[in-house]
Structure formats: C-alpha cells, structure tokens
C-alpha cells in the first residue's frame, strides 16, 4: 500500500508532482475527518506524511542528479554540489600543486641530474 522509493524513481517529474498533490489532498481530508469525528486515524496520517516525505526526497535526489550531470566538467560548481569531505582536505594542495617545482629547483634538476654509477664485476 505504501509507495516505494525504487518505484518512484521510475516515474517522471510530472507523475511525481501529481502523486505529491494526491497524497497532500488525502492527508488534508484525513485531518478534516479527524476533527469532525473522534475516530483514530493517526496511523493513516503518519503513513501519508512519510509517503509525502518519500516523494519529496526522490524529487530532490533526481533534481540534484540532473544538476550534477549539467555541471560535470564545468569550471565552477555550486557549493551544495561540491564534495564535502573535511575543511582541511578541501584546503589542502592538489596533487598537481604539490608536484610543482620552483624555477630554481627546475634549473638545478636540469643542470645536476642524478648520477649514474656502474659497479665493475
């Protein structure tokens, strides 16, 4: 009876929006019903609320996935789509930056290469 996330992922944006509207109207009618009569339908309300949350979650996940595809390979990516990791890791030098040498170090490496020795048998 409850909506499953994997089933929701197969639907398109319009169908998800329609499902969300239906669930919201159901929840509203259940709330009105609860106030008009003293019958306990608390469980049904909770099921609808969790179903609404599930649909909203799937919508946002699909949207973020689409945005990730759109910004893939772009020079700048929105802050909420960037990798979180830790603050220290984000501020660390990249491997490319670490491998960089100063002009002086480059000249030294060029003019004084590693010496090669052959051992006489």
C-alpha positions as CSV (number, residue, x, y, z in Angstrom):
1,X,0.0,0.0,0.0
2,X,2.8,2.4,0.8
3,X,4.9,4.0,-2.0
4,X,8.3,2.6,-2.5
5,X,11.3,4.8,-3.4
6,X,12.5,2.5,-6.2
7,X,9.1,2.6,-7.8
8,X,9.0,6.4,-7.6
9,X,12.4,6.7,-9.3
10,X,11.0,5.2,-12.5
11,X,8.4,8.0,-12.7
12,X,8.9,11.3,-14.4
13,X,8.7,14.8,-12.9
14,X,5.0,15.4,-13.8
15,X,3.9,12.0,-12.4
16,X,5.8,12.6,-9.1
17,X,4.2,16.1,-8.8
18,X,0.7,14.5,-9.4
19,X,1.5,11.8,-6.7
20,X,2.5,14.5,-4.3
21,X,-0.6,16.5,-4.8
22,X,-2.8,13.4,-4.4
23,X,-1.0,12.5,-1.1
24,X,-1.4,16.0,0.2
25,X,-5.1,16.1,-0.5
26,X,-5.5,12.7,1.1
27,X,-3.7,14.0,4.2
28,X,-5.8,17.1,4.3
29,X,-9.0,15.1,4.1
30,X,-7.8,12.7,6.9
31,X,-7.1,15.8,9.1
32,X,-10.6,17.1,8.5
33,X,-12.0,13.7,9.2
34,X,-10.1,13.5,12.4
35,X,-11.5,16.8,13.6
36,X,-15.1,16.0,12.6
37,X,-15.2,12.6,14.2
38,X,-13.2,11.1,17.1
39,X,-12.1,8.1,15.2
40,X,-8.4,7.4,15.5
41,X,-6.7,7.5,12.1
42,X,-3.4,8.7,13.4
43,X,-1.6,5.8,11.7
44,X,-3.0,6.6,8.3
45,X,-1.9,10.2,8.7
46,X,1.6,9.2,9.6
47,X,1.7,6.9,6.5
48,X,0.6,9.7,4.3
49,X,3.2,12.1,5.8
50,X,6.0,9.6,5.3
51,X,4.8,8.9,1.8
52,X,4.9,12.7,1.1
53,X,8.4,12.9,2.5
54,X,9.5,10.0,0.4
55,X,8.2,11.6,-2.8
56,X,9.9,14.9,-1.9
57,X,13.1,13.1,-1.2
58,X,13.0,11.3,-4.6
59,X,12.2,14.6,-6.4
60,X,15.2,16.4,-4.8
61,X,17.5,13.4,-5.4
62,X,16.6,13.3,-9.1
63,X,17.0,17.1,-9.4
64,X,20.4,17.0,-7.7
65,X,21.5,14.1,-10.0
66,X,20.4,16.2,-13.1
67,X,22.3,19.2,-11.8
68,X,25.4,17.1,-11.2
69,X,25.3,15.9,-14.8
70,X,24.8,19.5,-16.0
71,X,27.8,20.8,-14.1
72,X,30.0,17.8,-14.8
73,X,33.3,19.1,-16.2
74,X,32.4,22.7,-15.5
75,X,35.0,25.1,-14.1
76,X,32.7,26.2,-11.3
77,X,30.2,24.0,-9.5
78,X,27.5,25.3,-7.0
79,X,28.6,24.9,-3.3
80,X,25.9,22.4,-2.4
81,X,27.0,20.1,-5.3
82,X,30.7,20.1,-4.4
83,X,32.3,17.3,-2.4
84,X,32.0,17.8,1.4
85,X,35.0,15.9,2.8
86,X,36.6,18.0,5.6
87,X,37.6,21.6,5.7
88,X,41.3,20.7,6.0
89,X,41.1,18.3,3.0
90,X,39.4,21.0,0.9
91,X,42.1,23.5,1.7
92,X,45.0,21.0,1.0
93,X,47.2,21.4,-2.0
94,X,46.1,19.3,-5.0
95,X,48.5,16.6,-6.3
96,X,49.3,18.9,-9.3
97,X,50.1,21.8,-7.0
98,X,52.3,19.5,-4.8
99,X,54.3,18.4,-7.8
100,X,55.1,21.9,-9.0
101,X,58.8,23.0,-8.7
102,X,60.2,26.5,-8.5
103,X,62.3,27.8,-11.4
104,X,65.4,27.4,-9.3
105,X,64.6,23.8,-8.5
106,X,63.9,23.1,-12.2
107,X,67.3,24.5,-13.2
108,X,69.1,22.6,-10.5
109,X,67.5,19.3,-11.6
110,X,68.4,20.0,-15.2
111,X,72.0,21.0,-14.7
112,X,72.8,18.5,-11.9
113,X,71.0,15.3,-12.8
114,X,71.1,12.2,-10.7
115,X,74.5,10.5,-11.3
116,X,74.6,7.0,-12.7
117,X,77.2,4.6,-11.3
118,X,78.0,1.2,-12.7
119,X,79.6,-1.4,-10.4
120,X,82.5,-3.3,-12.0
121,X,82.1,-7.0,-11.6
